[in-house]
Amino acid sequence: MNNLKGKVAIVTGASKGIGKAIAVALADAGAKIVLAARTPQTVEDVAAGLRETGANATAVPTDVTDVDAVQNLVQRTLETYQNLDILINNAGSGKFGTVADFDPSDWDNVINSNLKGVYLCAKYALPHLLAQGEGQIVNVLSIAAKVAFPASSAYCAAKAGALALTKVLAAEVRDQNIRVTAVLPGSVETPFWDDIPQHPDFEKMLKPEHVANAVLSVCQQPIGMVTEEIVVMPPLGIL
């Protein structure tokens, strides 16, 4: 299926892992991709790789917790492609520790990257989606939005908050033909785990492409329907 041809999609957190896989999947389906991430060289390298395959891809270095940066991301998208159809909120970060030991500044960083960033990107993309009378927002969250993991208070709280935000947003714009979906993956083999000494078996985890396929299926659904939540889990009994 190639029904994203001509569509314009912003993908945040697109320099690696799930975000990179989503950008590749949407580009393969014909979408024009704006890749956003905090690391300028890395995100440009991903965009260049997509262009080498014939895709139309632009990198815009972006910190999704910064209002000016997010406004610039949306403005650059409109200047480059004169349109915006799809927003994939995938950017986020994780840091872990017990409530008693967790540093308040680390708490703020996790909440901001996983929750505030979703809010800001949706806020500044929405006027353009509403003006054209249709659009798709996909918030890539985590099963941690529903399951409490020890030493993960900030991460679980941020993802649960982002899931609640997704539901509120869906209720606000559903009758204006804007589709809003939460995708909740279980453990995915990505660089997210690099600084976490104890983690599930990588061989049993999802791959980034599994989550990308779920996101692509949402974006390719026919007009007139919406899937508001998808849980994507490894098949071997781990979260």
C-alpha positions in Angstrom: 0.0 0.0 0.0 1.4 3.4 -1.0 -1.4 5.8 0.0 0.9 8.3 1.8 2.3 9.6 -1.5 2.4 13.4 -1.3 1.7 13.5 2.5 4.0 15.5 4.7 5.0 13.9 8.0 7.0 15.3 11.0 8.8 12.5 13.0 10.4 13.6 16.3 13.2 11.6 17.9 14.1 10.5 14.3 17.8 10.2 14.6 17.8 6.6 15.9 15.8 3.7 17.1 12.0 3.7 16.8 11.9 7.3 15.3 14.4 6.4 12.6 12.5 3.2 11.7 9.2 5.2 11.5 10.8 7.8 9.2 12.0 5.0 6.9 8.6 3.3 6.9 6.7 6.4 6.1 9.2 7.4 3.4 8.9 4.0 1.8 5.1 4.5 1.7 5.6 7.7 -0.2 5.5 10.4 2.4 7.7 13.5 2.5 9.6 13.3 5.9 10.7 16.1 8.2 13.1 14.5 10.7 13.5 16.2 14.1 16.0 15.4 16.8 18.4 17.2 19.1 21.6 16.0 17.5 22.1 18.0 14.2 24.7 15.7 12.5 23.0 12.5 13.4 19.6 13.5 12.2 21.0 15.0 9.0 22.8 11.7 8.3 19.5 9.8 8.6 17.8 12.3 6.3 20.7 12.0 3.8 20.4 8.2 3.9 16.7 8.5 3.0 17.4 10.9 0.2 19.9 8.4 -1.3 17.0 5.9 -1.6 14.9 8.5 -3.5 12.9 9.7 -0.6 12.1 13.4 0.0 13.5 14.1 3.5 14.6 17.2 5.4 16.3 17.3 8.8 15.4 20.0 11.3 17.4 19.8 14.6 14.9 20.3 17.3 14.6 20.1 21.1 10.9 19.3 21.5 10.9 20.8 25.1 11.7 24.3 23.7 8.8 26.4 22.4 10.9 28.4 19.9 12.5 25.2 18.5 9.1 23.5 18.0 7.6 26.6 16.4 10.6 26.6 14.1 10.1 22.9 13.3 6.6 23.5 12.1 7.4 26.7 10.2 10.3 25.0 8.4 8.0 22.1 7.5 5.5 24.5 6.0 8.2 26.6 4.2 9.7 23.4 2.7 6.6 21.5 1.7 3.7 24.0 2.0 1.8 21.4 4.0 1.6 19.2 7.1 -0.5 16.1 7.3 1.0 13.8 9.9 2.7 14.4 13.2 4.6 11.5 14.9 5.5 12.4 18.5 8.2 9.9 19.3 11.0 11.9 21.0 11.6 11.2 24.7 14.2 10.2 27.2 14.6 7.9 30.2 16.4 8.1 33.5 15.8 5.7 36.3 16.0 5.5 40.1 13.8 5.2 43.1 11.5 8.0 44.2 13.7 8.5 47.3 16.9 8.8 45.4 15.8 10.5 42.1 17.2 13.9 41.5 14.6 16.6 40.9 16.4 18.0 37.8 16.4 14.5 36.3 12.6 14.3 37.1 12.0 17.5 35.2 14.1 16.4 32.2 12.2 13.1 31.9 8.8 14.8 32.3 9.6 17.5 29.8 11.0 15.3 27.1 8.2 12.7 27.3 5.2 14.8 28.1 5.8 18.5 27.5 7.3 17.7 24.1 4.2 15.9 23.0 2.1 18.9 24.1 4.2 21.5 22.4 4.4 19.6 19.1 0.7 18.9 19.0 -0.1 22.5 20.0 1.9 24.1 17.2 1.0 21.5 14.5 -2.7 21.6 15.2 -3.6 25.0 13.7 -2.4 23.7 10.3 -4.2 20.4 10.6 -7.4 22.0 11.6 -7.2 24.6 8.8 -7.0 21.9 6.2 -9.8 19.8 7.9 -7.9 16.6 8.3 -4.7 15.1 9.8 -3.1 12.4 11.9 -1.3 12.6 15.2 0.4 9.5 16.5 2.0 9.6 20.0 4.5 6.8 20.4 4.5 6.2 24.2 5.2 3.0 26.2 3.5 0.2 28.0 4.9 2.1 31.0 1.9 4.4 30.6 -0.1 1.5 32.1 2.3 -0.7 34.0 4.2 0.5 37.1 7.9 -0.5 36.9 10.1 0.0 40.0 12.7 2.8 39.8 10.8 4.3 36.9 8.6 6.9 38.6 9.4 9.8 36.3 9.2 7.7 33.1 6.0 6.0 34.1 4.4 9.3 35.2 5.4 11.0 32.0 4.1 8.2 29.8 0.8 8.0 31.7 0.4 11.7 31.5 1.1 11.6 27.7 -1.5 8.9 27.3 -4.1 11.0 29.2 -3.1 14.0 27.0 -3.6 11.9 23.9 -7.1 10.9 25.1 -8.0 14.6 25.8 -6.6 15.7 22.5 -8.6 13.0 20.6 -11.8 14.1 22.3 -11.1 17.8 21.5 -10.5 17.3 17.7 -12.3 14.1 16.8 -15.3 16.0 15.3 -12.9 18.1 13.3 -11.5 15.1 11.4 -8.2 15.0 13.2 -7.3 11.5 14.1 -5.2 11.0 17.3 -3.7 7.6 18.2 -1.5 6.4 21.1 0.9 3.5 20.3 2.2 1.8 23.4 5.1 -0.6 22.8 6.6 -3.0 25.2 10.4 -3.4 25.4 12.1 -2.5 22.1 15.7 -3.1 21.2 17.1 0.4 20.8 19.9 2.6 22.2 17.4 3.5 25.0 18.9 0.7 27.0 22.6 1.6 26.6 22.9 3.2 30.0 20.6 0.8 31.8 22.7 -2.1 33.3 19.7 -4.4 33.9 17.2 -4.9 31.1 15.2 -7.7 29.5 16.9 -10.1 27.0 17.5 -8.2 23.8 16.6 -11.3 21.8 13.1 -11.3 23.2 12.4 -7.6 22.6 10.5 -6.0 19.8 12.5 -4.4 17.0 12.0 -0.8 16.0 10.5 -1.9 12.7 7.7 -3.6 14.6 6.6 -0.3 16.1 7.1 1.4 12.8 4.8 -1.0 11.1 2.1 -0.3 13.7 2.5 3.5 13.2 2.4 3.0 9.4 -0.8 1.0 9.6 -2.4 3.8 11.6 -1.4 6.4 9.1 -2.7 4.3 6.2 -6.1 3.7 7.6 -9.0 4.9 5.4 -10.7 8.1 6.1 -13.8 7.6 8.2 -12.2 5.5 11.0 -9.7 6.0 13.7 -7.7 3.6 16.0 -7.2 5.5 19.2 -4.8 3.1 21.0 -2.5 0.2 20.0 -0.5 -1.9 22.4 2.5 -3.6 20.7 4.1 -6.3 22.8 6.9 -8.9 22.3 5.5 -12.4 21.9 7.7 -14.1 24.5 6.2 -12.9 27.8 8.3 -9.8 28.6 7.1 -6.3 29.0 
